[in-house]
Amino acid sequence: MVKKHSDISHAMSIKVSSIPANIRLVRLEEDMITPPFESEDEDLNNFLLNDAKNYLKSLLAITYMYQTDDETIAYFSLSNDSLIKNEGEKPGWNKINRAIPNDKRRRSYPAVKIGRLAVAKKYTGMGIGSLMLLTGQNMYINEQQRAGCRFLMVDAYRDALPFYQKNDFKFLTEQDVNDDTRIMYFDLKAV
Ligand SMILES: CC(C)(COP(=O)(O)OP(=O)(O)OC[C@H]1O[C@@H](n2cnc3c(N)ncnc32)[C@H](O)[C@@H]1OP(=O)(O)O)[C@@H](O)C(=O)NCCC(=O)NCCS
């Protein structure tokens, strides 16, 4: 899958002039050589460079990258998942349910999980992280989508919580408020 720069530039806050003109969206394949990638998170760098293909081979996650020929600018990986009712947290679940017609309400809803997401250090603050979230959303609301999927989910790093909040992700529960990561969701129906 290849997206041209012109398709990308409409995303609101992208500072286009700072992004290489030949940037493209690429789905990681087993026989691909991944151009270098350096975000501020070593684990996320290692995942892309050393483990993402194993996840692909095992059908556990698919990874998408924004790249040029020379470098990987950002990436995210996706896996199918469910948004599941947390028994101890009624208010949060009621909020989710309010957006679902009465007779369609369940104890879990189909979702896709952002397993990993990172932007290379030198490209942070340019809107590329937000662009990846938009890209992920669009993948699940277009007419090629083969299975129902209502929510995007992420187990977000504490430092990245403001980033997801700015992009309209909500907290699922207050029970993880003191944890290192927090579960957040985005309702695809809102797109
Ligand atoms: C978090 C990350 C993906 C954000 O990517 P990015 O391209 O810099 O984000 P954007 O430029 O799209 O930022 C969108 C908004 O979120 C805010 N934001 C981004 N990162 C933030 C942070 N760490 N703290 C506070 N706000 C942040 C920005 O200020 C921006 O708001 P603005 O448009 O009003 O200025 C990137 O910093 C990163 O890769 N971090 C290391 C890995 C990581 O934490 N990944 C998340 C795993 S769950």
The ligand as a Gaussian input file, in Angstrom:
#p B3LYP/6-31G(d) Opt

LIG

0 1
 C        3.838000      10.315000      21.174000
 C        4.254000      10.515000      19.703000
 C        3.781000       9.333000      18.875000
 C        3.604000      11.799000      19.194000
 O        3.882000      11.948000      17.816000
 P        3.986000      13.396000      17.148000
 O        4.082000      13.236000      15.686000
 O        5.064000      14.150000      17.834000
 O        2.582000      14.025000      17.579000
 P        1.786000      15.205000      16.846000
 O        2.752000      16.175000      16.269000
 O        0.780000      14.623000      15.930000
 O        1.069000      15.850000      18.111000
 C       -0.320000      16.034000      18.212000
 C       -0.618000      16.770000      19.487000
 O       -0.257000      15.964000      20.622000
 C        0.618000      16.711000      21.495000
 N        1.672000      15.840000      21.966000
 C        2.394000      14.980000      21.251000
 N        3.278000      14.320000      22.051000
 C        3.080000      14.806000      23.296000
 C        3.678000      14.547000      24.548000
 N        4.637000      13.630000      24.695000
 N        3.233000      15.252000      25.629000
 C        2.266000      16.201000      25.502000
 N        1.651000      16.476000      24.316000
 C        2.066000      15.789000      23.249000
 C        1.220000      17.788000      20.628000
 O        1.504000      18.919000      21.407000
 C        0.186000      18.048000      19.571000
 O       -0.713000      19.044000      19.964000
 P       -0.734000      20.444000      19.177000
 O       -1.089000      20.086000      17.759000
 O       -1.796000      21.208000      19.877000
 O        0.621000      20.996000      19.323000
 C        5.801000      10.669000      19.563000
 O        6.240000      11.706000      20.404000
 C        6.584000       9.410000      19.894000
 O        6.868000       8.616000      19.016000
 N        6.965000       9.222000      21.185000
 C        7.761000       8.073000      21.602000
 C        7.008000       6.760000      21.489000
 C        5.660000       6.763000      22.191000
 O        5.488000       7.268000      23.290000
 N        4.690000       6.139000      21.501000
 C        3.339000       5.988000      22.024000
 C        3.168000       4.573000      22.468000
 S        1.577000       4.316000      23.211000

